């Protein structure tokens, strides 16, 4: 890799498991293989250059080029190769060198379903040219999943006799908030993850401060419901109201940097 850079044949050399002479046999487990393949296909769809292994963690470029690209990096996630290539100006010359991926000897893989979501958020951030913060994209994605949880709970309660829509909306909102907190702690704020007593304090604070947004959520949803919007549309509209508010509060109070 170093010889290729010194020869001036390229700007970036990437070690690939998927070209002649390479081997991905060390990627153990069907789940990890599928996640890696999914990430590769997503990355190849948006990359301006052809890479057979955009999920590679082994690559080389000159320091001067890296320092020029550094201000445009998101700094989120651990797939920095993708970040670098998408931050580079047109005309980036890339070559690949074969890499044999051995089995892990120590530690645990960072690759899981949540990382893939974070990976998608990085792609969206680059496609939007940084106009929307990456954390907000991840937060909104988590909120979308929380919305599904919210609607599932809402419809599950729907058939219980004597339960009003307002109470059902309140319970669905609370459960969705707990799910959202857990996912945001593991994904959106992965680098500031709360653990131990801080986790429980953060959960209580998250529920309390987001309760203000939840109040508007329940009020608007109830109003729409009484205007004959139906359970599902009213619940969805109410849940969507608090996304921006919850993000702002979470970033400044719950997962604030010290």
N, C-alpha and C positions, 0 to 999 in steps of 0.2 A: 504493500500500500504506500509506504514511504517512497519507494523507488518511482512509482507512477507519478506521485506528486512532484518529486524533484525533476522528473523528466519533462514536466510542464504539459503532460497529455490531458490533464483534467484539473478541475477545481475541487472535486470531492470524490473520495473513494469509499465505497460501501462494501462491507463484508456480507455476502449473500449466501443463504443456505439453499437457494433455489436455482442455482446455475450449475453447469457442468463442473464437477469436482467438489461441490458443496453437499452438505448432509444435514437434515433437520431431525435426525433420529433421536436426539436428546430431548425433544419437545414431548415429554411424557404425558399420557392421559388424553383421552378423546376430547374432553372439555377444553383443555388448553389448545389442542390442535385446531378445533373449530373456532375458538375465539381468535386465534392468531390468523386463521384464514379469513375470517370475517373482517378483521382490522386491515389486512392486506388488501382485500378487494375494495373496501371503503377508501383507503388511501390512494390506491391506483386510479380511482375514479376522479380525484381532484388534483393529483400531482401534475405539474407542468412538464416533468421529465419522467422517463420510464425507469422504474425500479422494481425488480422482482421481489425484493425483500425490504419494503419500506418500514417494517416493524423491527428491523435490525438495530441492535444497540452498539454495534461496532462499526465505526467509520472514522475517516481522517480528512482533515482540511487544514489549510494554512491558518495560522493564528490571526493574521491580518484580515482575512476574509471573515472569520468568526467575529472579530471585533466590529466589523462593519455591519454584520447582521444582528448582533446582540441587542441593539435598542428596539428591534422589531419583533423580538421573541416574546411569546406570551409568558414563559416561565412557569407554566402549569403542566401537570402531568409528567410522565417520565419518558415519552417517546420524542426525544429532542430532535431526532433526525428529521421527522416530518415537519416539526416547527422550523428547522433551519432551511429545508428545501422550499417550503412555502413562503418563507421570508426573503429568499434570495431573488435578485432581479432576473429578468429573462436572460437566457443564454448561459445558464449554469451548466458547466460541463461535468458530467457524472460518469464514473466507471464503477464496475462491480468486480470484486475479487471473491473467489470461492471460500466458503467458511464451513467448517465441520462443527456442528452444534452438539456438544457433549452433554451427557446427563448431569443434572445438578448434584453436587456433592454436599452442599451445606445450605442452610437457610430455606426460605420459602419464596415461591414465585409471587410477583406483584400482579400478574395477569389474572384478572377475574372479570365477571360481567360488569361490575361497576367501573372498572378501568376502561372497558370498551365504551361505556357511556361517556366517560370523560374524554376519550379519544374522539368520539363523534362531536362533542362540544368544541374541541380544538379545531376540527375541520370547519365547523360552522363559524367559529371566530375568524378563521383565515378567509373564508368565503365572504364574510361581512366586512373584511378589512379592518377589524378591531373597532368598528363603530359601536358594537354592543359588548360590554365586558364579558370575558369568558366565564367568570363565576356566575354572572346573571344567567347566561345560557344554560349552565349546568343546574343552577337553582330552578330555572323555569322547567327544565326537563324533569327534575325531581318533582316539581309541582304538578307536572302533567301526570306522572305516575300516581301522585297523591290524589289527583282528581279522579282517577280510575278507582282507587280505594274508596274515596268519598262516595262516588256513585254506587259502587257495589254494596257498601254498608247501607246507604239510603234505600236502595231497592230491596235489600234483605229485610229491613225494618218495616218496609211498606205494608206487608201483609199482617203485621201484628195488630190485633184489635186494640183500640183505645189510645194508640200512639199518634199524636198529632204530627203534622209536617214540621212544625217549628222544633219540637223535641227531637225528631228524627234527624233534621238538618244539624242541630247542635251536636248530637252524638257522632254523626258522620264527620263533622268538622274536627272534633277533638281527636278521633282516631286517625284521621288523615294528617293532623298536625304532628302526632307522635311518630307516624311513619316517615313523614317528611324530615323531621329532626334527625332521625336515625340515618336516613339516606344522605342528607346533607353533611352530617358529621363524617360519614365514610367516603363521600364522593366530592361534593362541592368544596368542602373545607378539609380535604384529606391531609393537607400539610399542617393544619392547625387542629387536628382531631382532638376532641375532648375525651379524657379517660378518667376512670375512677370517680371521686367526688365531683370533679369538674363536669363530668358528663351529666350527672343528676342535677347539678346547679344550672347547667346550660339548658337542660330539658325544661326545668321549671320556668326559667327566664324566657325561653322560647315560647312556651305556652302562654305565659302571662302577657308578654308584649304583643304576641300575635293575636291575643284575645281581642284587642282593639279592632284589628282587621277582621277578626271572626265576627264581631258584633255587626259590622257593616255587611259582611257576608250573609249572615242569617237574616238581617233586616231586609236586604235587597232581594234575597231568594224568596222570603216569605211574601214580599210585595208582589213579585212576579208570579208566584204560585196563586195568589188570590186574584191575579189578573188573568187566570186560566192559562198560564204558560206550561203547566204540567210539572210533575215531580222532577224528571231528569233535566229538562232545559233550565228550570229555575235553580236547581241544585248546582248545575254546572256554572251558571252565570254568577251565583253567589260565591262559589269557590274561587273563581278566576279574579274576583275583585281585589283580593288581598295579596296577590303575587308580588307586585312592586313594593308595596308597604312592607311585607314580610322580609323581602330581600334587604331592603335598606336597614331595617331594625336588626336583622341577623348579622349583617356585616359590621355594624357599629357597636352592638352590645353583646351578642352571644358569642361570636367567634372573633372578637376584636383582637388585634395583635398587641402584645404587651412589649 
